Amino acid sequence: MCLVLRRFAVVTLVASLLGLGACASTPSRFYTLNTMTASEMRAATAPEGGPVIGVGPITFPKYLDRPQIVTHTSRHQLALGEFDRWAEPLQENFSRVLAENLSILIPTDHILLENRPQSATLDYQVQVDVLHLDGWLGGESALIARWSILDRADRQLLSRKVHLNAPADGRDYEAMVVAMNQMLETFSRDIATAIQRLASRAVARE
C-alpha cells in the first residue's frame, strides 16, 4: 500500500510540474494602438505654424487600468486576456495616438500633450472622458466617450458625446485591437473637423 501511494504521489508531482511548465512556456502577446498611415498625411503645410492645440486631460475608467486586454463575455461579465496585453498603459497609448492623429489631420505644427510647459498658450484644448473602450472577441468593439474643446480662456466652445462601433474582422485579440484603432481614427477625424471649423470661424470674425 505504501509503495502504491508513493508512486501515486510521484506521478501527481510530475504531472503538476509539467502543467506549470506548460503555463510558463505560454508566450504573452502585446498590442498597441497606432497612428494613421502616411496616406492620411495632410497635403498643405500649416500657415505660420497653425493653432496651438493641447490634448488632455484624457481620463479612462478604472476597469481599463490594467495591462490585460478587457473583453465582454456577456452584457454584465468581463474577461481579462492573461496572455494578450497592452504594450503600454492604454490611457497613455490612446492619448499619444490621438495627439499624433490630430497633428496629421490639422494644419499645425503645435500639438501638445497634457504635460505641456506651463508657459505654453493654447488656442484650443481637447478634453476627453473615455467611458468604454472594449469589445467582444469575434464581435463588435465600442468606444463611448465625452469630449469637449476649450478656448485659451478655458471657456467651453463645444461638447459632444460619441458612441462608435466597429466589427472585428476575426475572432482573435489582434482583430479586436484593429477595430479599436479604426474607431480611434474616426474619433480623431471628428475632433479635427470640429477644431478646423472653430478656427475658420475665428478667422472670419477677425
WONOR-V287309 format. One line per field, one symbol per residue. ss: DSSP state (2 for helix, 1 for strand, 0 for the rest). psi: psi as a letter, one per 20 degrees, with the letter a starting at -180 (. if undefined). A space follows every 50 residues. Layout:
ss = ???
psi = ???
//
This chain:
ss = 02222222222222222222222220001110000002220000002220 01111111100222000111110000011111111100022222222222 22222000011110000000000111111111111000011111111111 10000111111111111000002222222222222222222222222222 222220
psi = ghgggggggggggggghhghhgghioqqpqqqqqrqrhiipqhqqppkhr qopporqoqqqhiimqhqpprpiahjpqqpnhjoqqirphgggggggggh ghhghpnqjnoprhlrqhippqhqppppnphpnaappjbqqqopqpqqpq aijkpphrpqpqoqqpqplrjrhghhhgghhghhggggggggggghgghg hhhhi.
//
